Amino acid sequence: MNRIFSLVIVTSILCFCQMAQAEQVKTHRFALVIGNQSYTTAPLLNPINDAIDIASRLNEIGFKVTTLTDIKTQQIEPLIESFYQQLTHFNDDKVIALLYYAGHAVQLQHRNYLVPVDVKLDNYASLLFSLYDINKLFKQIPRSNNINNIIIIDACRNNPFTQINTKVGTAIISDGLAPIRAPSGTLIAYATAPGNVSFDGKGKNGIYTKHLLAHIDEQITVEEVFKKVRTGVAKETKNQQVPWEHSSLFEDLFINPPKNKDIPDLMVF
């Protein structure tokens, strides 16, 4: 009787393994990776390296990756729109969409903007036209329960446009980014806390991305990944830079899922 019972249990576990593996196959992973570096005003040192290295690591763990560097004003909006549009074709499967951006980003009048490399500083109207409002990005995210989103913004390395004199007045661009709420099913990760600036670092990668690369492929939840990144960055910068996240995820999410994570430990008979 015990042998029969053991056989039934083992058979059930094997069936469960097959179902779990099938469920993993049905999770589609997409990434859009952007690195902006060659600005006419205040060029940066690391974003292209950061973008290439992040893209390579994501590709290794099964993401379908689109990588672009030094994108301009006319490119960024259709690029982001196209990236999120492709996610609407997977109605019955799970989808993970990861957007990584390294480069300048600014806060203007309590709104956050990504900065293309051809940003125009001639006047206030030209500046606004050049920038990409992050709220536009949020509007592109499909509202679907099967899609989980990760948005990583490695920006605020400095503020090269602190005060811009224009013909119609003065546009004040604040240090750091303003706090924003993530759309449903989304985690937003910042290189530093709202209102603060981050550091480039002295090596190949910026400090934040260096620590992200150290943990992004670990088989732990995305929240645990960013906790480790936060600990490493804070320690290296002596708490001058503390990464920050805002999450509205409803379930445990893995950038690199462990094999058969839902299968219980095998029992010994």
ROFI-883465 format. One record per residue (C-alpha): residue number from 1; residue in one letter; x, y, z. Coordinates in steps of 0.25 Angstrom, whole numbers, always signed. Each point is the difference from the previous one (the first is absolute). Layout:
# residues N
<site><num>NUM</num><residu>A</residu><xx>X</xx><yy>Y</yy><zz>Z</zz></site>
...
END
This chain:
# residues 269
<site><num>1</num><residu>M</residu><xx>+0</xx><yy>+0</yy><zz>+0</zz></site>
<site><num>2</num><residu>N</residu><xx>+11</xx><yy>+10</yy><zz>+4</zz></site>
<site><num>3</num><residu>R</residu><xx>+7</xx><yy>-3</yy><zz>-14</zz></site>
<site><num>4</num><residu>I</residu><xx>-13</xx><yy>+3</yy><zz>-7</zz></site>
<site><num>5</num><residu>F</residu><xx>-2</xx><yy>+13</yy><zz>+8</zz></site>
<site><num>6</num><residu>S</residu><xx>+14</xx><yy>+4</yy><zz>-3</zz></site>
<site><num>7</num><residu>L</residu><xx>-2</xx><yy>-3</yy><zz>-15</zz></site>
<site><num>8</num><residu>V</residu><xx>-12</xx><yy>+9</yy><zz>+0</zz></site>
<site><num>9</num><residu>I</residu><xx>+7</xx><yy>+11</yy><zz>+7</zz></site>
<site><num>10</num><residu>V</residu><xx>+12</xx><yy>+0</yy><zz>-10</zz></site>
<site><num>11</num><residu>T</residu><xx>-9</xx><yy>-1</yy><zz>-12</zz></site>
<site><num>12</num><residu>S</residu><xx>-8</xx><yy>+12</yy><zz>+5</zz></site>
<site><num>13</num><residu>I</residu><xx>+13</xx><yy>+8</yy><zz>+2</zz></site>
<site><num>14</num><residu>L</residu><xx>+5</xx><yy>-3</yy><zz>-14</zz></site>
<site><num>15</num><residu>C</residu><xx>-14</xx><yy>+4</yy><zz>-6</zz></site>
<site><num>16</num><residu>F</residu><xx>+2</xx><yy>+13</yy><zz>+9</zz></site>
<site><num>17</num><residu>C</residu><xx>+14</xx><yy>+2</yy><zz>-6</zz></site>
<site><num>18</num><residu>Q</residu><xx>-5</xx><yy>-1</yy><zz>-14</zz></site>
<site><num>19</num><residu>M</residu><xx>-11</xx><yy>+10</yy><zz>+2</zz></site>
<site><num>20</num><residu>A</residu><xx>+10</xx><yy>+10</yy><zz>+7</zz></site>
<site><num>21</num><residu>Q</residu><xx>+9</xx><yy>-2</yy><zz>-11</zz></site>
<site><num>22</num><residu>A</residu><xx>-11</xx><yy>+3</yy><zz>-10</zz></site>
<site><num>23</num><residu>E</residu><xx>-4</xx><yy>+12</yy><zz>+8</zz></site>
<site><num>24</num><residu>Q</residu><xx>+14</xx><yy>+6</yy><zz>-1</zz></site>
<site><num>25</num><residu>V</residu><xx>+1</xx><yy>-2</yy><zz>-15</zz></site>
<site><num>26</num><residu>K</residu><xx>-13</xx><yy>+9</yy><zz>-1</zz></site>
<site><num>27</num><residu>T</residu><xx>+7</xx><yy>+11</yy><zz>+6</zz></site>
<site><num>28</num><residu>H</residu><xx>+5</xx><yy>+10</yy><zz>-10</zz></site>
<site><num>29</num><residu>R</residu><xx>+11</xx><yy>+10</yy><zz>+3</zz></site>
<site><num>30</num><residu>F</residu><xx>+3</xx><yy>+13</yy><zz>-7</zz></site>
<site><num>31</num><residu>A</residu><xx>+10</xx><yy>+11</yy><zz>+3</zz></site>
<site><num>32</num><residu>L</residu><xx>+2</xx><yy>+14</yy><zz>-6</zz></site>
<site><num>33</num><residu>V</residu><xx>+14</xx><yy>+5</yy><zz>+4</zz></site>
<site><num>34</num><residu>I</residu><xx>+4</xx><yy>+14</yy><zz>-3</zz></site>
<site><num>35</num><residu>G</residu><xx>+13</xx><yy>+7</yy><zz>+3</zz></site>
<site><num>36</num><residu>N</residu><xx>+2</xx><yy>+15</yy><zz>-3</zz></site>
<site><num>37</num><residu>Q</residu><xx>+14</xx><yy>+5</yy><zz>+2</zz></site>
<site><num>38</num><residu>S</residu><xx>+4</xx><yy>+10</yy><zz>-11</zz></site>
<site><num>39</num><residu>Y</residu><xx>-7</xx><yy>+13</yy><zz>+4</zz></site>
<site><num>40</num><residu>T</residu><xx>+5</xx><yy>+13</yy><zz>-6</zz></site>
<site><num>41</num><residu>T</residu><xx>-2</xx><yy>+6</yy><zz>+14</zz></site>
<site><num>42</num><residu>A</residu><xx>+6</xx><yy>-9</yy><zz>+11</zz></site>
<site><num>43</num><residu>P</residu><xx>+4</xx><yy>-13</yy><zz>-6</zz></site>
<site><num>44</num><residu>L</residu><xx>+0</xx><yy>-12</yy><zz>+9</zz></site>
<site><num>45</num><residu>L</residu><xx>+11</xx><yy>-11</yy><zz>+1</zz></site>
<site><num>46</num><residu>N</residu><xx>-7</xx><yy>-13</yy><zz>+3</zz></site>
<site><num>47</num><residu>P</residu><xx>-15</xx><yy>-1</yy><zz>-6</zz></site>
<site><num>48</num><residu>I</residu><xx>+4</xx><yy>-8</yy><zz>-13</zz></site>
<site><num>49</num><residu>N</residu><xx>+9</xx><yy>-10</yy><zz>+7</zz></site>
<site><num>50</num><residu>D</residu><xx>-11</xx><yy>-1</yy><zz>+10</zz></site>
<site><num>51</num><residu>A</residu><xx>-11</xx><yy>-2</yy><zz>-10</zz></site>
<site><num>52</num><residu>I</residu><xx>+9</xx><yy>-10</yy><zz>-8</zz></site>
<site><num>53</num><residu>D</residu><xx>+3</xx><yy>-8</yy><zz>+13</zz></site>
<site><num>54</num><residu>I</residu><xx>-14</xx><yy>-1</yy><zz>+5</zz></site>
<site><num>55</num><residu>A</residu><xx>-5</xx><yy>-4</yy><zz>-14</zz></site>
<site><num>56</num><residu>S</residu><xx>+10</xx><yy>-11</yy><zz>-1</zz></site>
<site><num>57</num><residu>R</residu><xx>-4</xx><yy>-5</yy><zz>+14</zz></site>
<site><num>58</num><residu>L</residu><xx>-15</xx><yy>+0</yy><zz>-3</zz></site>
<site><num>59</num><residu>N</residu><xx>+2</xx><yy>-7</yy><zz>-13</zz></site>
<site><num>60</num><residu>E</residu><xx>+8</xx><yy>-11</yy><zz>+7</zz></site>
<site><num>61</num><residu>I</residu><xx>-11</xx><yy>-3</yy><zz>+10</zz></site>
<site><num>62</num><residu>G</residu><xx>-11</xx><yy>-1</yy><zz>-11</zz></site>
<site><num>63</num><residu>F</residu><xx>-5</xx><yy>+14</yy><zz>-3</zz></site>
<site><num>64</num><residu>K</residu><xx>-3</xx><yy>+5</yy><zz>-14</zz></site>
<site><num>65</num><residu>V</residu><xx>+8</xx><yy>+13</yy><zz>+0</zz></site>
<site><num>66</num><residu>T</residu><xx>-1</xx><yy>+13</yy><zz>-8</zz></site>
<site><num>67</num><residu>T</residu><xx>+12</xx><yy>+9</yy><zz>+3</zz></site>
<site><num>68</num><residu>L</residu><xx>+2</xx><yy>+14</yy><zz>-5</zz></site>
<site><num>69</num><residu>T</residu><xx>+11</xx><yy>+11</yy><zz>+3</zz></site>
<site><num>70</num><residu>D</residu><xx>+0</xx><yy>+15</yy><zz>-1</zz></site>
<site><num>71</num><residu>I</residu><xx>-15</xx><yy>+1</yy><zz>-4</zz></site>
<site><num>72</num><residu>K</residu><xx>-5</xx><yy>+13</yy><zz>-5</zz></site>
<site><num>73</num><residu>T</residu><xx>-13</xx><yy>+8</yy><zz>+3</zz></site>
<site><num>74</num><residu>Q</residu><xx>-8</xx><yy>-6</yy><zz>-12</zz></site>
<site><num>75</num><residu>Q</residu><xx>+4</xx><yy>-14</yy><zz>+3</zz></site>
<site><num>76</num><residu>I</residu><xx>-3</xx><yy>-2</yy><zz>+14</zz></site>
<site><num>77</num><residu>E</residu><xx>-15</xx><yy>+1</yy><zz>+0</zz></site>
<site><num>78</num><residu>P</residu><xx>-3</xx><yy>-10</yy><zz>-12</zz></site>
<site><num>79</num><residu>L</residu><xx>+11</xx><yy>-9</yy><zz>+6</zz></site>
<site><num>80</num><residu>I</residu><xx>-7</xx><yy>-2</yy><zz>+13</zz></site>
<site><num>81</num><residu>E</residu><xx>-14</xx><yy>+0</yy><zz>-6</zz></site>
<site><num>82</num><residu>S</residu><xx>+5</xx><yy>-12</yy><zz>-9</zz></site>
<site><num>83</num><residu>F</residu><xx>+6</xx><yy>-7</yy><zz>+11</zz></site>
<site><num>84</num><residu>Y</residu><xx>-13</xx><yy>-1</yy><zz>+9</zz></site>
<site><num>85</num><residu>Q</residu><xx>-9</xx><yy>-2</yy><zz>-12</zz></site>
<site><num>86</num><residu>Q</residu><xx>+7</xx><yy>-14</yy><zz>-3</zz></site>
<site><num>87</num><residu>L</residu><xx>-5</xx><yy>-4</yy><zz>+14</zz></site>
<site><num>88</num><residu>T</residu><xx>-14</xx><yy>+0</yy><zz>-4</zz></site>
<site><num>89</num><residu>H</residu><xx>+1</xx><yy>-13</yy><zz>-8</zz></site>
<site><num>90</num><residu>F</residu><xx>+1</xx><yy>-9</yy><zz>+12</zz></site>
<site><num>91</num><residu>N</residu><xx>-14</xx><yy>+0</yy><zz>+6</zz></site>
<site><num>92</num><residu>D</residu><xx>+1</xx><yy>-14</yy><zz>+6</zz></site>
<site><num>93</num><residu>D</residu><xx>+15</xx><yy>+0</yy><zz>+4</zz></site>
<site><num>94</num><residu>K</residu><xx>+8</xx><yy>+7</yy><zz>+11</zz></site>
<site><num>95</num><residu>V</residu><xx>+9</xx><yy>+11</yy><zz>-5</zz></site>
<site><num>96</num><residu>I</residu><xx>+11</xx><yy>+8</yy><zz>+7</zz></site>
<site><num>97</num><residu>A</residu><xx>+4</xx><yy>+13</yy><zz>-6</zz></site>
<site><num>98</num><residu>L</residu><xx>+13</xx><yy>+6</yy><zz>+5</zz></site>
<site><num>99</num><residu>L</residu><xx>+4</xx><yy>+15</yy><zz>-4</zz></site>
<site><num>100</num><residu>Y</residu><xx>+14</xx><yy>+4</yy><zz>+4</zz></site>
<site><num>101</num><residu>Y</residu><xx>+4</xx><yy>+14</yy><zz>-3</zz></site>
<site><num>102</num><residu>A</residu><xx>+14</xx><yy>+6</yy><zz>+3</zz></site>
<site><num>103</num><residu>G</residu><xx>+3</xx><yy>+15</yy><zz>-3</zz></site>
<site><num>104</num><residu>H</residu><xx>-5</xx><yy>+14</yy><zz>+5</zz></site>
<site><num>105</num><residu>A</residu><xx>-14</xx><yy>+1</yy><zz>+6</zz></site>
<site><num>106</num><residu>V</residu><xx>-5</xx><yy>+13</yy><zz>+6</zz></site>
<site><num>107</num><residu>Q</residu><xx>-12</xx><yy>+5</yy><zz>+9</zz></site>
<site><num>108</num><residu>L</residu><xx>-7</xx><yy>+12</yy><zz>-6</zz></site>
<site><num>109</num><residu>Q</residu><xx>-12</xx><yy>+6</yy><zz>+8</zz></site>
<site><num>110</num><residu>H</residu><xx>-1</xx><yy>-13</yy><zz>+8</zz></site>
<site><num>111</num><residu>R</residu><xx>-1</xx><yy>-9</yy><zz>-13</zz></site>
<site><num>112</num><residu>N</residu><xx>+11</xx><yy>-9</yy><zz>-4</zz></site>
<site><num>113</num><residu>Y</residu><xx>+6</xx><yy>-1</yy><zz>-14</zz></site>
<site><num>114</num><residu>L</residu><xx>+10</xx><yy>-8</yy><zz>-8</zz></site>
<site><num>115</num><residu>V</residu><xx>+10</xx><yy>+8</yy><zz>-7</zz></site>
<site><num>116</num><residu>P</residu><xx>+4</xx><yy>-3</yy><zz>-15</zz></site>
<site><num>117</num><residu>V</residu><xx>+14</xx><yy>+3</yy><zz>-4</zz></site>
<site><num>118</num><residu>D</residu><xx>-5</xx><yy>+11</yy><zz>-10</zz></site>
<site><num>119</num><residu>V</residu><xx>-7</xx><yy>+8</yy><zz>+11</zz></site>
<site><num>120</num><residu>K</residu><xx>-3</xx><yy>+14</yy><zz>-4</zz></site>
<site><num>121</num><residu>L</residu><xx>+4</xx><yy>+11</yy><zz>+10</zz></site>
<site><num>122</num><residu>D</residu><xx>-3</xx><yy>+12</yy><zz>-8</zz></site>
<site><num>123</num><residu>N</residu><xx>-13</xx><yy>+4</yy><zz>+8</zz></site>
<site><num>124</num><residu>Y</residu><xx>-10</xx><yy>-6</yy><zz>+9</zz></site>
<site><num>125</num><residu>A</residu><xx>-9</xx><yy>-5</yy><zz>-11</zz></site>
<site><num>126</num><residu>S</residu><xx>+11</xx><yy>-7</yy><zz>-8</zz></site>
<site><num>127</num><residu>L</residu><xx>+4</xx><yy>-7</yy><zz>+13</zz></site>
<site><num>128</num><residu>L</residu><xx>-13</xx><yy>-5</yy><zz>+3</zz></site>
<site><num>129</num><residu>F</residu><xx>-2</xx><yy>-5</yy><zz>-14</zz></site>
<site><num>130</num><residu>S</residu><xx>+14</xx><yy>-8</yy><zz>+1</zz></site>
<site><num>131</num><residu>L</residu><xx>-3</xx><yy>-7</yy><zz>+13</zz></site>
<site><num>132</num><residu>Y</residu><xx>-8</xx><yy>-13</yy><zz>+1</zz></site>
<site><num>133</num><residu>D</residu><xx>-10</xx><yy>+1</yy><zz>+12</zz></site>
<site><num>134</num><residu>I</residu><xx>+0</xx><yy>-13</yy><zz>+7</zz></site>
<site><num>135</num><residu>N</residu><xx>-15</xx><yy>+1</yy><zz>+2</zz></site>
<site><num>136</num><residu>K</residu><xx>-1</xx><yy>-3</yy><zz>-15</zz></site>
<site><num>137</num><residu>L</residu><xx>+7</xx><yy>-13</yy><zz>+2</zz></site>
<site><num>138</num><residu>F</residu><xx>-10</xx><yy>-4</yy><zz>+11</zz></site>
<site><num>139</num><residu>K</residu><xx>-11</xx><yy>+2</yy><zz>-10</zz></site>
<site><num>140</num><residu>Q</residu><xx>+6</xx><yy>-10</yy><zz>-10</zz></site>
<site><num>141</num><residu>I</residu><xx>+1</xx><yy>-11</yy><zz>+10</zz></site>
<site><num>142</num><residu>P</residu><xx>-12</xx><yy>-10</yy><zz>-3</zz></site>
<site><num>143</num><residu>R</residu><xx>-10</xx><yy>-1</yy><zz>+11</zz></site>
<site><num>144</num><residu>S</residu><xx>+0</xx><yy>-15</yy><zz>+1</zz></site>
<site><num>145</num><residu>N</residu><xx>+1</xx><yy>-10</yy><zz>+12</zz></site>
<site><num>146</num><residu>N</residu><xx>+9</xx><yy>-9</yy><zz>-8</zz></site>
<site><num>147</num><residu>I</residu><xx>+11</xx><yy>+11</yy><zz>-2</zz></site>
<site><num>148</num><residu>N</residu><xx>+10</xx><yy>+3</yy><zz>+11</zz></site>
<site><num>149</num><residu>N</residu><xx>+9</xx><yy>+13</yy><zz>-2</zz></site>
<site><num>150</num><residu>I</residu><xx>+14</xx><yy>+3</yy><zz>+5</zz></site>
<site><num>151</num><residu>I</residu><xx>+5</xx><yy>+14</yy><zz>-3</zz></site>
<site><num>152</num><residu>I</residu><xx>+14</xx><yy>+3</yy><zz>+4</zz></site>
<site><num>153</num><residu>I</residu><xx>+5</xx><yy>+15</yy><zz>-1</zz></site>
<site><num>154</num><residu>D</residu><xx>+15</xx><yy>+2</yy><zz>+3</zz></site>
<site><num>155</num><residu>A</residu><xx>+0</xx><yy>+15</yy><zz>-1</zz></site>
<site><num>156</num><residu>C</residu><xx>+2</xx><yy>+12</yy><zz>+8</zz></site>
<site><num>157</num><residu>R</residu><xx>+15</xx><yy>-1</yy><zz>-1</zz></site>
<site><num>158</num><residu>N</residu><xx>+1</xx><yy>+15</yy><zz>+0</zz></site>
<site><num>159</num><residu>N</residu><xx>-9</xx><yy>+12</yy><zz>-3</zz></site>
<site><num>160</num><residu>P</residu><xx>+6</xx><yy>+7</yy><zz>-12</zz></site>
<site><num>161</num><residu>F</residu><xx>-12</xx><yy>+9</yy><zz>-3</zz></site>
<site><num>162</num><residu>T</residu><xx>-2</xx><yy>+5</yy><zz>+14</zz></site>
<site><num>163</num><residu>Q</residu><xx>-5</xx><yy>+14</yy><zz>-4</zz></site>
<site><num>164</num><residu>I</residu><xx>-3</xx><yy>+3</yy><zz>-15</zz></site>
<site><num>165</num><residu>N</residu><xx>-3</xx><yy>+15</yy><zz>-3</zz></site>
<site><num>166</num><residu>T</residu><xx>-10</xx><yy>+1</yy><zz>-11</zz></site>
<site><num>167</num><residu>K</residu><xx>-7</xx><yy>+12</yy><zz>-7</zz></site>
<site><num>168</num><residu>V</residu><xx>-13</xx><yy>-3</yy><zz>+8</zz></site>
<site><num>169</num><residu>G</residu><xx>+6</xx><yy>-1</yy><zz>+13</zz></site>
<site><num>170</num><residu>T</residu><xx>+9</xx><yy>-11</yy><zz>+8</zz></site>
<site><num>171</num><residu>A</residu><xx>-3</xx><yy>-15</yy><zz>+0</zz></site>
<site><num>172</num><residu>I</residu><xx>+5</xx><yy>-6</yy><zz>+13</zz></site>
<site><num>173</num><residu>I</residu><xx>+4</xx><yy>-14</yy><zz>-1</zz></site>
<site><num>174</num><residu>S</residu><xx>+1</xx><yy>-7</yy><zz>+13</zz></site>
<site><num>175</num><residu>D</residu><xx>+11</xx><yy>-9</yy><zz>+5</zz></site>
<site><num>176</num><residu>G</residu><xx>-4</xx><yy>-15</yy><zz>-1</zz></site>
<site><num>177</num><residu>L</residu><xx>-14</xx><yy>-5</yy><zz>-4</zz></site>
<site><num>178</num><residu>A</residu><xx>-13</xx><yy>+2</yy><zz>+6</zz></site>
<site><num>179</num><residu>P</residu><xx>-7</xx><yy>-12</yy><zz>+7</zz></site>
<site><num>180</num><residu>I</residu><xx>-10</xx><yy>-7</yy><zz>-9</zz></site>
<site><num>181</num><residu>R</residu><xx>-10</xx><yy>-11</yy><zz>+2</zz></site>
<site><num>182</num><residu>A</residu><xx>+2</xx><yy>-13</yy><zz>-9</zz></site>
<site><num>183</num><residu>P</residu><xx>-12</xx><yy>-4</yy><zz>-9</zz></site>
<site><num>184</num><residu>S</residu><xx>-7</xx><yy>-13</yy><zz>+5</zz></site>
<site><num>185</num><residu>G</residu><xx>+9</xx><yy>-12</yy><zz>-2</zz></site>
<site><num>186</num><residu>T</residu><xx>+13</xx><yy>+8</yy><zz>-1</zz></site>
<site><num>187</num><residu>L</residu><xx>+13</xx><yy>+2</yy><zz>+8</zz></site>
<site><num>188</num><residu>I</residu><xx>+8</xx><yy>+12</yy><zz>-2</zz></site>
<site><num>189</num><residu>A</residu><xx>+14</xx><yy>+0</yy><zz>+4</zz></site>
<site><num>190</num><residu>Y</residu><xx>+9</xx><yy>+13</yy><zz>+2</zz></site>
<site><num>191</num><residu>A</residu><xx>+15</xx><yy>+1</yy><zz>+1</zz></site>
<site><num>192</num><residu>T</residu><xx>-3</xx><yy>+9</yy><zz>+12</zz></site>
<site><num>193</num><residu>A</residu><xx>-11</xx><yy>+6</yy><zz>+9</zz></site>
<site><num>194</num><residu>P</residu><xx>-9</xx><yy>+11</yy><zz>-5</zz></site>
<site><num>195</num><residu>G</residu><xx>+7</xx><yy>+13</yy><zz>+0</zz></site>
<site><num>196</num><residu>N</residu><xx>+14</xx><yy>-5</yy><zz>+1</zz></site>
<site><num>197</num><residu>V</residu><xx>+11</xx><yy>-2</yy><zz>-10</zz></site>
<site><num>198</num><residu>S</residu><xx>+8</xx><yy>-13</yy><zz>-4</zz></site>
<site><num>199</num><residu>F</residu><xx>+15</xx><yy>-2</yy><zz>-3</zz></site>
<site><num>200</num><residu>D</residu><xx>+6</xx><yy>-4</yy><zz>-13</zz></site>
<site><num>201</num><residu>G</residu><xx>+11</xx><yy>-8</yy><zz>+7</zz></site>
<site><num>202</num><residu>K</residu><xx>+14</xx><yy>-2</yy><zz>-5</zz></site>
<site><num>203</num><residu>G</residu><xx>-1</xx><yy>-13</yy><zz>-7</zz></site>
<site><num>204</num><residu>K</residu><xx>-6</xx><yy>-5</yy><zz>-13</zz></site>
<site><num>205</num><residu>N</residu><xx>-14</xx><yy>+1</yy><zz>+6</zz></site>
<site><num>206</num><residu>G</residu><xx>-8</xx><yy>+10</yy><zz>+8</zz></site>
<site><num>207</num><residu>I</residu><xx>+0</xx><yy>-4</yy><zz>+15</zz></site>
<site><num>208</num><residu>Y</residu><xx>-15</xx><yy>-4</yy><zz>+0</zz></site>
<site><num>209</num><residu>T</residu><xx>+1</xx><yy>-9</yy><zz>-13</zz></site>
<site><num>210</num><residu>K</residu><xx>+13</xx><yy>-6</yy><zz>+5</zz></site>
<site><num>211</num><residu>H</residu><xx>-8</xx><yy>-6</yy><zz>+12</zz></site>
<site><num>212</num><residu>L</residu><xx>-12</xx><yy>-3</yy><zz>-8</zz></site>
<site><num>213</num><residu>L</residu><xx>+9</xx><yy>-8</yy><zz>-10</zz></site>
<site><num>214</num><residu>A</residu><xx>+5</xx><yy>-8</yy><zz>+13</zz></site>
<site><num>215</num><residu>H</residu><xx>-14</xx><yy>-4</yy><zz>+4</zz></site>
<site><num>216</num><residu>I</residu><xx>-10</xx><yy>+1</yy><zz>-12</zz></site>
<site><num>217</num><residu>D</residu><xx>+2</xx><yy>-15</yy><zz>-4</zz></site>
<site><num>218</num><residu>E</residu><xx>-2</xx><yy>-6</yy><zz>+14</zz></site>
<site><num>219</num><residu>Q</residu><xx>-12</xx><yy>-9</yy><zz>+1</zz></site>
<site><num>220</num><residu>I</residu><xx>-7</xx><yy>+8</yy><zz>+11</zz></site>
<site><num>221</num><residu>T</residu><xx>-12</xx><yy>+9</yy><zz>-1</zz></site>
<site><num>222</num><residu>V</residu><xx>+2</xx><yy>+14</yy><zz>-6</zz></site>
<site><num>223</num><residu>E</residu><xx>-2</xx><yy>+7</yy><zz>+13</zz></site>
<site><num>224</num><residu>E</residu><xx>+12</xx><yy>-8</yy><zz>+6</zz></site>
<site><num>225</num><residu>V</residu><xx>+8</xx><yy>+4</yy><zz>-12</zz></site>
<site><num>226</num><residu>F</residu><xx>-2</xx><yy>+14</yy><zz>+3</zz></site>
<site><num>227</num><residu>K</residu><xx>+2</xx><yy>-1</yy><zz>+15</zz></site>
<site><num>228</num><residu>K</residu><xx>+14</xx><yy>-6</yy><zz>-3</zz></site>
<site><num>229</num><residu>V</residu><xx>+3</xx><yy>+11</yy><zz>-10</zz></site>
<site><num>230</num><residu>R</residu><xx>-5</xx><yy>+11</yy><zz>+10</zz></site>
<site><num>231</num><residu>T</residu><xx>+9</xx><yy>-6</yy><zz>+11</zz></site>
<site><num>232</num><residu>G</residu><xx>+12</xx><yy>-1</yy><zz>-10</zz></site>
<site><num>233</num><residu>V</residu><xx>-1</xx><yy>+15</yy><zz>-5</zz></site>
<site><num>234</num><residu>A</residu><xx>-3</xx><yy>+6</yy><zz>+14</zz></site>
<site><num>235</num><residu>K</residu><xx>+13</xx><yy>-7</yy><zz>+5</zz></site>
<site><num>236</num><residu>E</residu><xx>+8</xx><yy>+4</yy><zz>-11</zz></site>
<site><num>237</num><residu>T</residu><xx>-4</xx><yy>+15</yy><zz>+0</zz></site>
<site><num>238</num><residu>K</residu><xx>-1</xx><yy>+0</yy><zz>+15</zz></site>
<site><num>239</num><residu>N</residu><xx>-15</xx><yy>+3</yy><zz>+0</zz></site>
<site><num>240</num><residu>Q</residu><xx>+1</xx><yy>+12</yy><zz>-9</zz></site>
<site><num>241</num><residu>Q</residu><xx>-7</xx><yy>-8</yy><zz>-11</zz></site>
<site><num>242</num><residu>V</residu><xx>-12</xx><yy>-9</yy><zz>+4</zz></site>
<site><num>243</num><residu>P</residu><xx>-8</xx><yy>-7</yy><zz>-11</zz></site>
<site><num>244</num><residu>W</residu><xx>-15</xx><yy>+0</yy><zz>+1</zz></site>
<site><num>245</num><residu>E</residu><xx>-11</xx><yy>-8</yy><zz>-6</zz></site>
<site><num>246</num><residu>H</residu><xx>-15</xx><yy>+2</yy><zz>-1</zz></site>
<site><num>247</num><residu>S</residu><xx>-9</xx><yy>-13</yy><zz>-2</zz></site>
<site><num>248</num><residu>S</residu><xx>-14</xx><yy>-3</yy><zz>-3</zz></site>
<site><num>249</num><residu>L</residu><xx>+3</xx><yy>-15</yy><zz>-4</zz></site>
<site><num>250</num><residu>F</residu><xx>-10</xx><yy>-10</yy><zz>+4</zz></site>
<site><num>251</num><residu>E</residu><xx>+9</xx><yy>-13</yy><zz>+1</zz></site>
<site><num>252</num><residu>D</residu><xx>+14</xx><yy>-4</yy><zz>+1</zz></site>
<site><num>253</num><residu>L</residu><xx>+7</xx><yy>+3</yy><zz>-12</zz></site>
<site><num>254</num><residu>F</residu><xx>+14</xx><yy>-5</yy><zz>-5</zz></site>
<site><num>255</num><residu>I</residu><xx>+9</xx><yy>+6</yy><zz>-10</zz></site>
<site><num>256</num><residu>N</residu><xx>+7</xx><yy>-14</yy><zz>-1</zz></site>
<site><num>257</num><residu>P</residu><xx>-10</xx><yy>-10</yy><zz>+5</zz></site>
<site><num>258</num><residu>P</residu><xx>+6</xx><yy>-12</yy><zz>+8</zz></site>
<site><num>259</num><residu>K</residu><xx>-3</xx><yy>-13</yy><zz>-6</zz></site>
<site><num>260</num><residu>N</residu><xx>-13</xx><yy>-6</yy><zz>+4</zz></site>
<site><num>261</num><residu>K</residu><xx>-2</xx><yy>+10</yy><zz>+11</zz></site>
<site><num>262</num><residu>D</residu><xx>-14</xx><yy>-5</yy><zz>+4</zz></site>
<site><num>263</num><residu>I</residu><xx>+4</xx><yy>-14</yy><zz>+2</zz></site>
<site><num>264</num><residu>P</residu><xx>+1</xx><yy>-5</yy><zz>+14</zz></site>
<site><num>265</num><residu>D</residu><xx>+12</xx><yy>-7</yy><zz>+6</zz></site>
<site><num>266</num><residu>L</residu><xx>+0</xx><yy>-15</yy><zz>-3</zz></site>
<site><num>267</num><residu>M</residu><xx>-5</xx><yy>-9</yy><zz>+11</zz></site>
<site><num>268</num><residu>V</residu><xx>+9</xx><yy>-12</yy><zz>+4</zz></site>
<site><num>269</num><residu>F</residu><xx>-8</xx><yy>-13</yy><zz>+3</zz></site>
END
